[in-house]
């Protein structure tokens, strides 16, 4: 999947903002396609818009969000990134930047990023590694397996890992997938139950299984 991400993003290299009152219709269309109809110019920071658009085109989860730091809760964290993984940076003033990791510089102090709004265009730029806050990897829906075991706090094992993976995919769980049904997993389950009108008991049960089948097979 990462290879597809790099390929899709690479196809857009060279697309850039138009100086002056005009706007690049392609950049504007990316905003609209991910669900941001209010963005009608190419001056609005669009690095996150570009990344979400590429993910959408690859059939991966995406969000109608223009904030780079929103990717801190996207997918799952990785310590050893591969080309196509998402790199999130923080800059002065609390602002962020996001793009796709391609590799490290020879001295190991910089990372090469394929992204949008880099020099007002889709390009490859080297960024200082000291500003990096996270590498994230997209979770593929096809790889998710709905556990059929009723579970609650205290349970451990593979079914818990499967549940954590699904909750992470849905953006409700941000901790490590460790197979332990602890406070973090219970909190994510309750959030899911509340969101979809189920009893908020923190127990992964048949009602939650049925709702997951509906959501993941829609």
Secondary structure, 3 states (H helix, E strand, C coil): CHHHHHHHHHCCCCCECCCCCCCCHHHHHHHHHCCCCCCCCCCCCCHHHHHHHHHHHCCCCCCCCCCHHHHHHCCEECCCCCCCCEEEEECHHHCEEEEEEEEECCCCCEEEEEECCCCCECEEEEEEHHHEEEEEECCCHHHCCCCCCCECCCCECHHHHHHHHHHHHCCCCCCCCCCECCHHHHHHHHHHHHHCCCCCCCCECHHHHHHHHHHHCC
